[in-house]
């Protein structure tokens, strides 16, 4: 399970295959990922020029941060995807391919997508696997 933490108490969670689908869907609809950065561990100083990483979540001790500008661009791309005449077919196909793996149905994917867009519109967030 992937968990996202936004500012305050905002939180979003989904199965890893659904997370990967959200990443790919954003890219398909124009999002150009800027890369994530690891949050400094307790006692570490933040790097001046952090190394950029992918969007695959690490464990709860290795949270990755998605910056506000990146999350905003991602939310815009996904909002465009939701307006696409092909979105229902894309969500249905994803759900069918993941059947039996604990991922979402087409209807719940619509809801998850909207929840993620709302979280991403509000700024930076971190991603991690739920332990």
N, C-alpha and C positions, 0 to 999 in steps of 0.2 A: 504494500500500500504506500502510495506517495502522499506526503502531507506538505502543504504550502502554508507558510506563516506570513501574514502581512502585518502592517502596523497595527498596534492595539490587539484586539482579540480576533481579528479576521483570520479565518482558517478555511482551507479547502483540502479535500482528500479524494483520491481516486485510485483505482487499480493501475499498476505500472503499464499494462498495454493501453489503457485509456489515456494515460499521461503521454505516452509516446505518440499516440494518435493526435492529441492536442498540439504537440510540438510540430508534427508533420503537417497538420492542417494549417497552422499559422504560416509555415513556410510556403505551402502551396498557394496561399492567398496573399503572398507578398511580404511577409515578415522576414527581415534579414537579421538573424540572431547576432547580438553584439557580444555574447559570451557571458558566462557567469564567473563569479569569484568566490573562493572559499572564505568563510567568515574566520577571523583569527580565533584560535583557541584561547582559553583563559590564560592570561599571562603573556600572550604573544602580542607584538605590535603589528598594526596593519601595515601592509606593504605600500610604498609610494606608488609603484606601478604594478598593480596586481596582475598575475598571469590569468589569461582568460581560459575558461574551461567550457565543456559541453553542458547540456541540460539534463544529463542522467543524474538522478539523485544519489547521494551517498548515504551513509548511515546517519543517525541522529547526531553523532559527534562531528560529522563532516558536512555541515549544511553549506549549500551554495546560495549565493545571493544573485537575484536578477534585479538590475538597477531600474529606476523609475522610467527612464526614457525607453528602455528596451521593453518593459512590460506594457507601456502605453502603445508602442508600435505593434506589439503582439496583439493587444486587445482590439486595435483598429482592424488588423488583418482578420481576426476571428469574427468580428462584427460583420465584415464584408462576406466572410464565408457563410454566416447565418442567413444572409440575404440572397445567397446563390440559389438558383433553381435546382441545383444538384445536391444540396446539403442533406436532404432527407435520404437520398440514395446512398450517399457517402456514409452517413451514420448507420444506416441499415446494414450496409456491407461490412463495416467495422464490427458491428454487433454480431453478425452472422459468423464472421471469421473467428471471433473470440468466444463463441458459444461454449459454455461449459467451463470457462476459465475464471469465472467469478467477475467478469467485467459487466458493464452496463448494457441494458437494452437500448434500443433506438430512442425511446421516449426519455429515459433517464439520461442518455448522452446529450440530448437537447438541453435538459436542465443543468447538467454538469457544465456544459459549454457556456451557458449563460452565467452560471456562478463563477466560473473561472474568469470570464470577461469582466465581471463586476469587480473581482478582487484585483485583477491586473490593471484596471483603470485607476485604481486608488494609489498606485505607486509601487515602490520596490517591495519585493518579498523574498523569502528564502524557501528552498526546497530540500527535502530529506525523505528518506525511507522511514516509515514508522517502525519503531523497534518493539 
